[in-house]
Amino acid sequence: MKKVGFIGMGIMGLPMAMNLVKNGVQVTGFDVVESRRKAFEENKGIST
């Protein structure tokens, strides 16, 4: 399994990261805004 880190889960970053997750990539997302991190976690992403 491929693993990547993604910085920024905003308007552009979240959809891009989710596309990677849908294609079997393990994505760890980083964002300073808690609500964006939670949105990513709800869609099977890993956030810090």
N, C-alpha and C positions, 0 to 999 in steps of 0.2 A: 504494500500500500504506500502510495506517495504521501508525504507530509509537507505542508507549507504553513508559513505564518502570514497573516494578512493584517496590515495596519490600516485602521479606519473602517468602521462599519456603518458609514453614513449612506446618503442617497445613492451613491455609485458603488461604494465598497461592499455593502451588504449583498446586493444582487450578484455581484461578481464572485464573492466568496461562496454564496449559496450554489451558484452554477458549478463551482469546483466540487462542493460536497455532493451534489447530485451525480457527478461523474466519478465518484469513488475516491476522491482525494480527502485525506484527513486535514482539515483546516483549523488552525488555532487563530482566533481573531483577537485583535487588540483595539480597544477604544476607551477613551476617557469618560464617555457618557454611559452610565450604567444601563439605561433603557435600551441602548443599541446593543450592548453585550447580551442582555437578556433576550432580545429579539433573535439574535444569532443562535443562542443556546436552544431556544424553542424550536429551531429548525435544524437540530442535530449537529450544530457546530460546537466547538470548544472555545471558550473565551477566558481571557485573563484580564 
